[in-house]
Amino acid sequence: MITEEIKDRLFKEKDDAYQVFQSKLIPTVDASYFIGVRTPALRNLAKEYVQREDVGDFLKELPHKYFDENQLHAFILSYCKDYDFCMEECDKFLAYVDNWATCDQMSPKIFGKHKEELLKQVKIWLKSKHTYTVRFGIKMLMEHFLDADFNVAYPKMVAKIRSDEYYINMMIAWYFATALAKQYESILPFIEERKLDVWTHNKTIQKAIESYRITPKQKDYLRSLKIK
């Protein structure tokens, strides 16, 4: 079966030192969860397996046992060329995503060609009670709706989110820092009018100040808006 074949290949790519490194980088899950496969190898495997007719058998084997299987799953979805299939599988998979790395690695290229449909799904994801589904929804707004397709209604949706989850609030801050870099005049009022909770407000400013895309003058003004 493809699932066992994939597991065997992942273990052949095992890097013990990288396994230790990964387990420290993602402390929310147990160290035994990691095989230790490096990202380039996972990407190469994903490019191979996404072309297999039986790849669906692997995708439906949820939950996976190992982090590396989840990473491979995320990369396979990122390379899918069929929007409907990709969205259906992505929506199923999100319920099993249990860490920021897998969430953030998943970025289906095909979504960029179906923004109207994507936006409808994003609105559903943002209302989820699952941490990484919400995080992924915000990430999709950041990746696909901060340039030509930007609308101030989108940051308004993100600003309304209130959560005690660190990984949601960090993504909100990342979103608004990126939005400041791309749509400064439209996003600045969200900071000036304190539309975010205090921690996320200050984290947004911190991340924006660290960005090379924010001018020195803008950084000075943003520093003055920190909540003490």
PASEBA-1860 file (N, C-alpha, C; in nm, 3 decimals):
! residues 228
1> MITEEIKD> 0.084/-0.120/0.000/0.000/0.000/0.000/0.087/0.125/0.000 ~ 0.035/0.233/-0.058/0.111/0.356/-0.069/0.150/0.412/0.067 ~ 0.063/0.396/0.166/0.092/0.450/0.300/0.216/0.386/0.360 ~ 0.226/0.255/0.349/0.343/0.185/0.403/0.468/0.217/0.320 ~ 0.449/0.229/0.190/0.561/0.264/0.103/0.618/0.401/0.143 ~ 0.528/0.496/0.166/0.570/0.631/0.204/0.643/0.628/0.338 ~ 0.590/0.554/0.433/0.652/0.547/0.564/0.794/0.490/0.553 ~ 0.810/0.386/0.472/0.943/0.327/0.452/1.039/0.429/0.393
9> RLFKEKDD> 0.992/0.506/0.297/1.080/0.604/0.233/1.115/0.719/0.327 ~ 1.021/0.755/0.411/1.049/0.860/0.509/1.158/0.816/0.606 ~ 1.151/0.692/0.651/1.252/0.643/0.745/1.389/0.628/0.678 ~ 1.391/0.605/0.548/1.519/0.600/0.476/1.584/0.738/0.469 ~ 1.502/0.843/0.481/1.552/0.981/0.477/1.579/1.036/0.617 ~ 1.566/0.953/0.718/1.577/0.996/0.857/1.714/1.056/0.888 ~ 1.711/1.171/0.956/1.832/1.240/1.000/1.819/1.259/1.151 ~ 1.896/1.186/1.229/1.881/1.187/1.375/1.902/1.326/1.434
17> AYQVFQSK> 2.001/1.398/1.386/2.028/1.531/1.439/1.911/1.626/1.409 ~ 1.855/1.612/1.289/1.743/1.697/1.252/1.618/1.662/1.332 ~ 1.605/1.535/1.367/1.491/1.493/1.448/1.494/1.562/1.585 ~ 1.612/1.569/1.644/1.629/1.636/1.773/1.599/1.786/1.759 ~ 1.650/1.845/1.652/1.628/1.987/1.626/1.479/2.017/1.613 ~ 1.408/1.936/1.536/1.265/1.958/1.513/1.185/1.946/1.643 ~ 1.217/1.848/1.723/1.142/1.827/1.846/1.155/1.946/1.942 ~ 1.268/2.016/1.935/1.287/2.134/2.018/1.215/2.256/1.959
25> LIPTVDAS> 1.206/2.258/1.827/1.144/2.371/1.759/0.993/2.371/1.774 ~ 0.936/2.252/1.791/0.790/2.239/1.802/0.759/2.168/1.934 ~ 0.761/2.242/2.044/0.747/2.181/2.177/0.606/2.136/2.213 ~ 0.509/2.165/2.128/0.370/2.131/2.160/0.339/1.984/2.137 ~ 0.432/1.910/2.076/0.411/1.767/2.052/0.530/1.686/2.101 ~ 0.510/1.558/2.128/0.613/1.472/2.184/0.725/1.444/2.084 ~ 0.846/1.427/2.133/0.963/1.404/2.048/0.951/1.278/1.963 ~ 0.878/1.177/2.011/0.862/1.052/1.936/0.778/1.070/1.810
33> YFIGVRTP> 0.716/1.185/1.797/0.631/1.218/1.683/0.713/1.246/1.557 ~ 0.842/1.273/1.574/0.927/1.315/1.463/1.016/1.203/1.412 ~ 1.020/1.188/1.279/1.115/1.097/1.216/1.247/1.169/1.193 ~ 1.240/1.290/1.143/1.359/1.370/1.119/1.396/1.379/0.973 ~ 1.296/1.403/0.887/1.320/1.417/0.743/1.329/1.565/0.709 ~ 1.433/1.602/0.639/1.453/1.743/0.606/1.355/1.789/0.498 ~ 1.326/1.917/0.500/1.224/1.974/0.411/1.251/1.951/0.263 ~ 1.372/1.969/0.211/1.394/1.943/0.067/1.357/1.802/0.026
41> ALRNLAKE> 1.388/1.705/0.111/1.354/1.566/0.080/1.202/1.547/0.079 ~ 1.133/1.611/0.174/0.987/1.603/0.179/0.924/1.664/0.055 ~ 0.978/1.776/0.012/0.925/1.842/-0.108/0.944/1.754/-0.231 ~ 1.059/1.692/-0.242/1.084/1.604/-0.357/0.989/1.484/-0.357 ~ 0.966/1.428/-0.241/0.872/1.317/-0.231/0.730/1.362/-0.267 ~ 0.693/1.481/-0.221/0.559/1.533/-0.249/0.538/1.553/-0.399 ~ 0.639/1.605/-0.468/0.629/1.627/-0.613/0.613/1.494/-0.687 ~ 0.671/1.391/-0.632/0.659/1.257/-0.692/0.522/1.198/-0.664
49> YVQREDVG> 0.481/1.201/-0.537/0.358/1.132/-0.499/0.231/1.205/-0.543 ~ 0.237/1.336/-0.562/0.117/1.408/-0.605/0.071/1.361/-0.743 ~ 0.162/1.301/-0.819/0.129/1.252/-0.953/0.076/1.109/-0.952 ~ 0.081/1.045/-0.838/0.034/0.906/-0.829/-0.118/0.901/-0.822 ~ -0.176/0.808/-0.896/-0.322/0.793/-0.895/-0.374/0.746/-0.760 ~ -0.289/0.677/-0.685/-0.333/0.626/-0.555/-0.295/0.717/-0.439 ~ -0.255/0.841/-0.467/-0.216/0.933/-0.359/-0.332/0.958/-0.263 ~ -0.454/0.948/-0.313/-0.571/0.969/-0.228/-0.577/0.869/-0.113
57> DFLKELPH> -0.520/0.750/-0.134/-0.519/0.649/-0.027/-0.435/0.696/0.090 ~ -0.326/0.764/0.061/-0.242/0.820/0.168/-0.312/0.937/0.235 ~ -0.373/1.024/0.155/-0.436/1.144/0.209/-0.552/1.112/0.303 ~ -0.620/1.001/0.279/-0.736/0.968/0.363/-0.697/0.890/0.488 ~ -0.570/0.850/0.499/-0.524/0.776/0.617/-0.495/0.873/0.731 ~ -0.600/0.925/0.791/-0.586/1.023/0.898/-0.645/0.967/1.027 ~ -0.583/0.998/1.142/-0.463/1.083/1.155/-0.336/1.004/1.122 ~ -0.235/1.076/1.076/-0.105/1.013/1.053/-0.035/0.994/1.188
65> KYFDENQL> 0.059/0.903/1.192/0.132/0.876/1.315/0.245/0.975/1.338 ~ 0.309/1.018/1.228/0.429/1.100/1.241/0.414/1.241/1.184 ~ 0.487/1.333/1.244/0.494/1.471/1.197/0.535/1.475/1.050 ~ 0.632/1.395/1.014/0.685/1.397/0.878/0.581/1.354/0.776 ~ 0.491/1.262/0.815/0.380/1.225/0.728/0.286/1.344/0.708 ~ 0.262/1.417/0.816/0.177/1.536/0.805/0.242/1.644/0.718 ~ 0.373/1.658/0.732/0.443/1.755/0.648/0.434/1.716/0.501 ~ 0.454/1.588/0.474/0.443/1.540/0.337/0.302/1.562/0.284
73> HAFILSYC> 0.203/1.534/0.367/0.062/1.556/0.332/0.041/1.702/0.293 ~ 0.094/1.793/0.374/0.079/1.937/0.347/0.145/1.976/0.215 ~ 0.261/1.920/0.188/0.332/1.953/0.063/0.260/1.894/-0.058 ~ 0.206/1.774/-0.044/0.130/1.714/-0.155/0.011/1.803/-0.191 ~ -0.062/1.849/-0.089/-0.175/1.938/-0.116/-0.129/2.069/-0.178 ~ -0.012/2.115/-0.139/0.041/2.240/-0.195/0.068/2.229/-0.344 ~ 0.096/2.106/-0.392/0.127/2.085/-0.533/0.007/2.035/-0.615 ~ -0.108/2.014/-0.551/-0.227/1.968/-0.624/-0.270/2.070/-0.730
81> KDYDFCME> -0.314/2.021/-0.844/-0.357/2.111/-0.953/-0.508/2.112/-0.974 ~ -0.579/2.027/-0.902/-0.725/2.021/-0.912/-0.782/2.095/-0.791 ~ -0.843/2.211/-0.814/-0.889/2.295/-0.703/-0.990/2.224/-0.614 ~ -1.094/2.167/-0.672/-1.199/2.105/-0.592/-1.145/1.992/-0.505 ~ -1.059/1.909/-0.564/-0.999/1.800/-0.489/-0.910/1.855/-0.378 ~ -0.830/1.954/-0.412/-0.737/2.012/-0.316/-0.811/2.075/-0.199 ~ -0.915/2.152/-0.228/-0.990/2.218/-0.121/-1.059/2.116/-0.031 ~ -1.117/2.014/-0.091/-1.184/1.911/-0.011/-1.086/1.841/0.082
89> ECDKFLAY> -0.970/1.805/0.028/-0.870/1.735/0.108/-0.806/1.826/0.212 ~ -0.788/1.950/0.176/-0.730/2.048/0.269/-0.823/2.069/0.389 ~ -0.951/2.082/0.360/-1.049/2.103/0.466/-1.054/1.983/0.560 ~ -1.043/1.863/0.506/-1.041/1.742/0.589/-0.914/1.738/0.675 ~ -0.803/1.772/0.614/-0.673/1.760/0.680/-0.658/1.859/0.795 ~ -0.712/1.979/0.778/-0.696/2.083/0.880/-0.741/2.038/1.018 ~ -0.843/1.955/1.023/-0.894/1.908/1.152/-0.789/1.827/1.229 ~ -0.688/1.774/1.156/-0.585/1.690/1.218/-0.452/1.763/1.236
97> VDNWATCD> -0.442/1.885/1.186/-0.317/1.960/1.199/-0.301/2.003/1.345 ~ -0.187/1.970/1.405/-0.170/1.993/1.548/-0.047/2.076/1.583 ~ 0.008/2.147/1.484/0.125/2.230/1.513/0.138/2.339/1.407 ~ 0.211/2.444/1.442/0.223/2.560/1.353/0.302/2.528/1.226 ~ 0.398/2.438/1.234/0.484/2.412/1.119/0.406/2.348/1.003 ~ 0.326/2.247/1.035/0.247/2.182/0.930/0.146/2.281/0.873 ~ 0.083/2.358/0.960/-0.013/2.460/0.917/0.052/2.557/0.820 ~ 0.170/2.606/0.855/0.233/2.711/0.776/0.298/2.660/0.648
105> QMSPKIFG> 0.334/2.533/0.645/0.395/2.477/0.524/0.293/2.457/0.414 ~ 0.168/2.439/0.452/0.065/2.409/0.352/0.023/2.538/0.281 ~ 0.047/2.542/0.151/0.015/2.662/0.072/-0.017/2.621/-0.072 ~ -0.137/2.568/-0.094/-0.174/2.520/-0.228/-0.168/2.631/-0.334 ~ -0.085/2.611/-0.434/-0.069/2.712/-0.539/-0.199/2.733/-0.616 ~ -0.277/2.627/-0.629/-0.401/2.635/-0.708/-0.501/2.731/-0.646 ~ -0.491/2.758/-0.516/-0.584/2.849/-0.451/-0.578/2.990/-0.512 ~ -0.460/3.027/-0.558/-0.442/3.160/-0.616/-0.521/3.182/-0.744
113> KHKEELLK> -0.566/3.073/-0.805/-0.643/3.083/-0.929/-0.794/3.073/-0.904 ~ -0.832/3.060/-0.778/-0.974/3.045/-0.743/-1.004/3.130/-0.620 ~ -0.974/3.258/-0.627/-0.983/3.342/-0.508/-1.125/3.364/-0.458 ~ -1.219/3.372/-0.548/-1.357/3.392/-0.505/-1.406/3.274/-0.421 ~ -1.378/3.152/-0.469/-1.416/3.033/-0.394/-1.336/3.021/-0.266 ~ -1.207/3.054/-0.273/-1.120/3.048/-0.157/-1.170/3.139/-0.046 ~ -1.210/3.259/-0.082/-1.255/3.356/0.017/-1.377/3.305/0.094 ~ -1.466/3.238/0.025/-1.584/3.181/0.092/-1.542/3.079/0.197
121> QVKIWLKS> -1.443/2.998/0.164/-1.396/2.896/0.258/-1.319/2.959/0.373 ~ -1.242/3.063/0.344/-1.166/3.133/0.448/-1.261/3.184/0.557 ~ -1.373/3.240/0.517/-1.470/3.292/0.614/-1.521/3.182/0.706 ~ -1.531/3.061/0.653/-1.572/2.947/0.736/-1.459/2.907/0.831 ~ -1.337/2.901/0.779/-1.222/2.865/0.862/-1.202/2.960/0.979 ~ -1.223/3.088/0.954/-1.200/3.187/1.060/-1.295/3.170/1.178 ~ -1.405/3.103/1.156/-1.503/3.081/1.263/-1.483/2.947/1.333 ~ -1.383/2.872/1.292/-1.358/2.741/1.350/-1.314/2.752/1.496
129> KHTYTVRF> -1.337/2.645/1.571/-1.290/2.638/1.709/-1.154/2.569/1.717 ~ -1.103/2.527/1.601/-0.974/2.457/1.595/-0.862/2.557/1.567 ~ -0.763/2.562/1.653/-0.656/2.662/1.646/-0.593/2.673/1.508 ~ -0.552/2.562/1.452/-0.474/2.569/1.329/-0.561/2.587/1.204 ~ -0.690/2.562/1.216/-0.781/2.595/1.107/-0.795/2.746/1.098 ~ -0.811/2.811/1.212/-0.819/2.958/1.216/-0.687/3.017/1.167 ~ -0.577/2.965/1.216/-0.445/3.015/1.175/-0.428/3.004/1.023 ~ -0.470/2.891/0.968/-0.457/2.870/0.824/-0.545/2.968/0.747
137> GIKMLMEH> -0.665/2.993/0.795/-0.753/3.089/0.729/-0.691/3.228/0.723 ~ -0.632/3.271/0.834/-0.565/3.401/0.837/-0.447/3.400/0.740 ~ -0.374/3.291/0.739/-0.259/3.278/0.649/-0.300/3.291/0.503 ~ -0.414/3.232/0.466/-0.462/3.241/0.328/-0.499/3.386/0.293 ~ -0.556/3.459/0.388/-0.584/3.601/0.363/-0.454/3.678/0.344 ~ -0.353/3.644/0.420/-0.225/3.711/0.410/-0.156/3.681/0.277 ~ -0.166/3.557/0.232/-0.096/3.518/0.109/-0.167/3.564/-0.018 ~ -0.299/3.568/-0.015/-0.373/3.589/-0.140/-0.453/3.719/-0.149
145> FLDADFNV> -0.468/3.791/-0.036/-0.558/3.906/-0.039/-0.498/4.032/0.021 ~ -0.368/4.050/0.002/-0.303/4.174/0.048/-0.245/4.255/-0.067 ~ -0.266/4.210/-0.188/-0.211/4.281/-0.303/-0.324/4.334/-0.391 ~ -0.332/4.291/-0.513/-0.433/4.344/-0.605/-0.575/4.315/-0.558 ~ -0.594/4.205/-0.484/-0.727/4.167/-0.439/-0.759/4.218/-0.299 ~ -0.681/4.312/-0.248/-0.702/4.362/-0.113/-0.833/4.438/-0.100 ~ -0.899/4.416/0.013/-1.018/4.491/0.049/-1.013/4.510/0.200 ~ -1.041/4.629/0.247/-1.031/4.656/0.391/-1.125/4.569/0.473
153> AYPKMVAK> -1.223/4.510/0.408/-1.313/4.418/0.478/-1.238/4.297/0.533 ~ -1.127/4.259/0.468/-1.055/4.139/0.509/-0.980/4.160/0.641 ~ -0.902/4.268/0.657/-0.842/4.289/0.789/-0.947/4.313/0.898 ~ -1.062/4.362/0.862/-1.169/4.378/0.961/-1.211/4.242/1.015 ~ -1.216/4.142/0.927/-1.251/4.007/0.970/-1.147/3.953/1.069 ~ -1.020/3.977/1.037/-0.913/3.926/1.123/-0.911/4.000/1.257 ~ -0.934/4.131/1.253/-0.931/4.213/1.375/-1.040/4.173/1.474 ~ -1.146/4.113/1.426/-1.256/4.073/1.514/-1.227/3.944/1.591
161> IRSDEYYI> -1.125/3.872/1.548/-1.094/3.744/1.613/-1.035/3.769/1.752 ~ -1.089/3.703/1.850/-1.035/3.709/1.986/-1.009/3.566/2.032 ~ -0.889/3.542/2.079/-0.851/3.407/2.117/-0.747/3.409/2.228 ~ -0.746/3.305/2.308/-0.642/3.286/2.408/-0.527/3.201/2.354 ~ -0.541/3.157/2.229/-0.441/3.070/2.168/-0.323/3.150/2.113 ~ -0.205/3.119/2.162/-0.083/3.189/2.118/-0.065/3.181/1.968 ~ -0.088/3.063/1.909/-0.059/3.044/1.767/-0.161/3.111/1.675 ~ -0.277/3.145/1.728/-0.371/3.227/1.653/-0.330/3.373/1.662
169> NMMIAWYF> -0.301/3.419/1.783/-0.265/3.560/1.802/-0.135/3.597/1.732 ~ -0.041/3.503/1.730/0.084/3.530/1.659/0.059/3.543/1.509 ~ -0.031/3.462/1.455/-0.063/3.474/1.313/-0.137/3.605/1.283 ~ -0.223/3.649/1.375/-0.289/3.778/1.356/-0.185/3.889/1.350 ~ -0.088/3.884/1.440/0.018/3.984/1.441/0.100/3.978/1.313 ~ 0.131/3.859/1.267/0.206/3.841/1.142/0.125/3.897/1.025 ~ -0.005/3.869/1.026/-0.092/3.921/0.920/-0.089/4.074/0.916 ~ -0.108/4.138/1.031/-0.116/4.285/1.032/0.020/4.349/1.006
177> ATALAKQY> 0.127/4.286/1.049/0.260/4.339/1.018/0.286/4.334/0.868 ~ 0.248/4.223/0.805/0.262/4.210/0.661/0.170/4.308/0.588 ~ 0.049/4.323/0.641/-0.047/4.416/0.581/0.003/4.560/0.590 ~ 0.070/4.595/0.700/0.128/4.729/0.712/0.234/4.752/0.604 ~ 0.310/4.648/0.575/0.413/4.659/0.472/0.354/4.676/0.333 ~ 0.236/4.618/0.310/0.178/4.620/0.176/0.067/4.722/0.158 ~ -0.005/4.750/0.265/-0.121/4.840/0.256/-0.119/4.936/0.375 ~ -0.010/5.008/0.390/0.015/5.086/0.512/-0.098/5.182/0.546
185> ESILPFIE> -0.140/5.264/0.451/-0.242/5.365/0.479/-0.375/5.304/0.520 ~ -0.409/5.190/0.463/-0.537/5.126/0.495/-0.532/5.052/0.629 ~ -0.415/5.003/0.665/-0.401/4.922/0.785/-0.368/5.005/0.909 ~ -0.301/5.116/0.891/-0.259/5.198/1.006/-0.373/5.230/1.102 ~ -0.493/5.264/1.054/-0.603/5.293/1.149/-0.635/5.179/1.245 ~ -0.610/5.055/1.204/-0.635/4.942/1.294/-0.542/4.949/1.416 ~ -0.422/5.004/1.395/-0.326/5.019/1.503/-0.356/5.147/1.582 ~ -0.380/5.254/1.511/-0.408/5.382/1.578/-0.533/5.373/1.665
193> ERKLDVWT> -0.632/5.302/1.619/-0.759/5.292/1.692/-0.766/5.168/1.782 ~ -0.655/5.098/1.795/-0.642/4.985/1.887/-0.752/4.880/1.866 ~ -0.760/4.832/1.742/-0.862/4.733/1.708/-0.824/4.591/1.752 ~ -0.700/4.572/1.793/-0.652/4.440/1.834/-0.638/4.435/1.986 ~ -0.630/4.316/2.044/-0.602/4.307/2.187/-0.460/4.356/2.212 ~ -0.430/4.389/2.335/-0.303/4.456/2.368/-0.182/4.375/2.325 ~ -0.179/4.245/2.357/-0.062/4.164/2.322/-0.041/4.160/2.171 ~ -0.149/4.137/2.096/-0.139/4.126/1.951/-0.105/4.261/1.889
201> HNKTIQKA> -0.159/4.366/1.943/-0.127/4.503/1.899/0.024/4.527/1.909 ~ 0.080/4.501/2.026/0.223/4.526/2.045/0.310/4.431/1.965 ~ 0.266/4.306/1.950/0.343/4.210/1.871/0.342/4.250/1.723 ~ 0.230/4.302/1.677/0.221/4.352/1.538/0.324/4.461/1.515 ~ 0.329/4.556/1.607/0.424/4.666/1.594/0.567/4.614/1.598 ~ 0.596/4.521/1.688/0.730/4.463/1.696/0.771/4.399/1.564 ~ 0.681/4.318/1.508/0.712/4.249/1.383/0.723/4.347/1.267 ~ 0.641/4.451/1.267/0.648/4.551/1.160/0.780/4.627/1.166
209> IESYRITP> 0.823/4.658/1.286/0.950/4.732/1.304/1.068/4.646/1.258 ~ 1.055/4.516/1.267/1.161/4.426/1.223/1.165/4.410/1.071 ~ 1.060/4.456/1.002/1.050/4.438/0.857/1.129/4.544/0.780 ~ 1.201/4.498/0.679/1.275/4.592/0.594/1.182/4.666/0.499 ~ 1.056/4.621/0.489/0.961/4.684/0.399/0.891/4.804/0.462 ~ 0.912/4.826/0.591/0.857/4.942/0.662/0.965/5.049/0.668 ~ 0.932/5.171/0.631/1.032/5.279/0.628/1.071/5.321/0.769 ~ 1.190/5.381/0.786/1.232/5.430/0.918/1.130/5.528/0.979
217> KQKDYLRS> 1.074/5.613/0.897/0.975/5.710/0.947/0.851/5.637/0.998 ~ 0.805/5.538/0.923/0.689/5.459/0.964/0.719/5.383/1.093 ~ 0.839/5.329/1.104/0.877/5.255/1.225/0.875/5.345/1.348 ~ 0.926/5.467/1.333/0.926/5.561/1.445/0.783/5.590/1.491 ~ 0.694/5.608/1.396/0.555/5.637/1.431/0.490/5.514/1.498 ~ 0.516/5.396/1.444/0.460/5.275/1.502/0.509/5.254/1.646 ~ 0.634/5.287/1.672/0.687/5.274/1.809/0.606/5.361/1.905 ~ 0.564/5.476/1.857/0.487/5.568/1.943/0.347/5.516/1.973
225> LKIK> 0.303/5.415/1.899/0.168/5.361/1.918/0.166/5.237/2.007 ~ 0.281/5.196/2.058/0.284/5.081/2.148/0.201/5.110/2.273 ~ 0.134/5.009/2.322/0.055/5.022/2.444/0.141/4.975/2.561 ~ 0.161/5.064/2.657/0.247/5.032/2.771/0.165/4.988/2.892
END
